Amino acid sequence: MGLHKETVIKWVHFSPPQVLAIGFFLTIIIGSLLLKLPISTAKPLSWIDALFTAASATTVTGLAVVDTGTEFTVFGQTVIMGLIQVGGLGFMTFAVLIVMILGKKIGLKERMLIREALNQPTIGGVIGLVKVLFLFSISIELIAALILSIRLVPQYGWASGLFASVFHAISAFNNAGFSLWPDNLMSYVGDPAVNLVITILFITGGIGFTVLFDILKNRRFKAFSLHTKLMLSGTFVLNIAATLIIFILEYSNPGTLGSLHLPDKLWASYFQAVTPRTAGFNSVDFGSMREATIVFVLLLMFIGAGSASTASGIKLTTFLVILMSVIAYLRGHKETVIFRRTIKYPIFIKALAVSVISLFIVFIGIFALTITEQAPFIQVVFETFSAFGTVGLTMGLTPELTTAGKCIIIAIMFIGRIGPLTFVFSFAKTEKSNIRYPDGEVFTG
């Protein structure tokens, strides 16, 4: 006689962080099995390469150990596309949609899981957010695919052109960075249509679903929440600054912008400025960039994009909260005020915890890869930051990784996608204590 449903639920009890971690892990395993099928590949694929590709797609990273366009069949590429969609929007989003289609009731525990997955402060309105998120995502991907098809169908024909349009639209919106072409988007370095559509997609996807929901609901900057104001203003300023910095640093570099005409230099500078924010596409060779530019790109990859988005990194709002808190301290202010709103102390502590844990994970990754890989140090550092931020950019190290190196990068991509705090909380037990100890004095600085 089978166990009663309630008995099973009581027996198998997982916290929301554990459910999210297990869900992503199972998605990667299922994806690996599908990619290992003979129908998925043009030639036999090793288990570790199948696992790496599935992990990279599910975590919407974009690092590839084999060429997506030639090593995988249309079926395999469709599997990758599906993993990107599930990984970008979150498997909980699809689980809720299935439950809703079946006409089942969504309970409190499920709502708590959705709140955790979408990084929301409360469970109120999460179901409505999931509906809007799914409809908006599918709509913008279809519109972008139609626009791209105008450019790609004449070049590749109806079947290949439409498939490439859909694939790159889904990959871009979900900040995956997977491309069907060996040189990624380098052939379109000066193409305004491709540059605009792809960047609008991954900027929109990376800005955060909470922000998109707020924009659709309120439509006026003054009515937006503090989080939305921070994301919009921070994204605008950082993208403009990054474009100018890359334009200046790479202007005369023959390996990147040096050989391009001025309009193409501007397009390339803009594209390479916004893509490190976890998008992963590239229209110039990052391996040929100057070291100063690479160091700057490392910062962009570590910052990432928005919370509750298809992107990773420590998140832009985390970076801005810490930055503004430091500025407030240097000015002698007791509180951090942004847009006439005071940042609560727990928010600052959370931002600090995310940053410190992230740096620790990146350091461990770099240390491990220097042991397993015989590669220049700058390539190891770049690969680690790219994996943690689920960016997908590479200086050429990914295809050369050892089996141990691939396992390390898989682990870093996984942690980067579910989030450092979710990863830690999936192992740790949080306990609230009402004990208050006397203050102590510690000398710092």
C-alpha positions, 0 to 999 in steps of 0.5 A: 500500500502506498504512502499517503500524500501528506505523509510523503510531504511530511517525510520529505521536507525541504526549505525554499532554498533547497527546493530551488537548488534541487530543482536547478540540479534536476533540470541540468541532469535531465538536460544532460540526458537529452543532450547525450541522445544520438538524435541531439548531436552530429557526432558522439558527445562525452558525458562531461561535455553534455553535463557542461552544456546543460549546466551552461544552458540551464544557468543561462551562462553561455560558456560552450566547450563545443560549438553549438551550431555544428556539434548539435542537431536541430533537436539538440539545439532545441533542447538547449533553447528549452533549458535556457527558457526554463533556466532564465524564467525559473523552473518554479515559474513553469511549475506554477503555470502547469499547476494553473493549467491543471486547475489546481490550487496553489498553496502557501508553501508554493507561494513561498517558493515562488517568492524565494525564486523571484526574490520578492519581499512578500508572497502577496501578488506573486501569482500575478507576477508569474502570469505577467512575467510569462506572457511578457517574456513570450511576447517580447521573444516572439516580437524580437524573433520576427524582427531578427527574421527580417535580417536573417531569413534572406541570409539563411533561408526560411527554415534556418533563418526563422530557427536562428531568429527564435534561438537568438531571441530566447538566448538574448532575453534570458541573458544566455549568450548561446549563439549558433555561429562559431564567432558568436555575433562578430559578423554583425559588429556594425549591424544596427538591427542585430545590435539593437534587438539583441541588446534591448532583449538582454537589457530588458531581461536583465533589468529584473521582472519586478522592475518590468512589473512596476513599469507596466503598472505605474508608468511614471518615474516618480511613482516607481519603487526605490528598487526600480528607480535604482535599477533604471538610473544605475543601468543607464549611468553604468552603460553610458560610462562603460561604453565610453571607457571601452571606446577609449581603451580599445579605440586603437587596438587592432584586435578589436576596434582599431580596424573598424570605421567610426560608426562600427567602433561606436556599435562595438563599444556599446555592445561590449559595454552592456554584454558583460552584465551577464548577457554573454554575446560578443561582437569582437574578440575578448581574447584580443582586448587590452588588459586594462579593458579586461580588468574593467570587464571583470568588474562589470561581470561581477556586478551583473544586472538586476535581482529577480531577472534572467541575469546573475552577479551580485546584482546592480542594486547590491553594488549601489547599496554598498557604494552609497553606504560607503559614500554616506560613511565618508561624508559622516552621515549616520544613514544611507539615503537614496532618492529621499529614502533611507536604506534599512540596516538589514538591507545593507548587511544582506548586500555586504553578505552577498558581496563577501560570499561572492568574492569568496566563491570567486577566489576559491574558483580561481585557486582551484583552476590555477591548480587544474589548468595550464593557462595564463592567469588572466584567462583563469580569472576571466573564466571564473568571473564569467562563470560566477556572473553566468556571463558566458564570455571567454578569452578562449579557455573554455574549449581547452578546460580539463575534465576537472576544470569543467567540473569546477566551472559547472559548480561556479555557474550553478552557484552563480545562478541560484545565488550565493545566499540561496546556496549557503541557506540550502545547507545552513540552518537559520536560527533566530536568537533573542539573546542580547550581549553587551557591546564590544570594541573592535578596532578596524580600518 
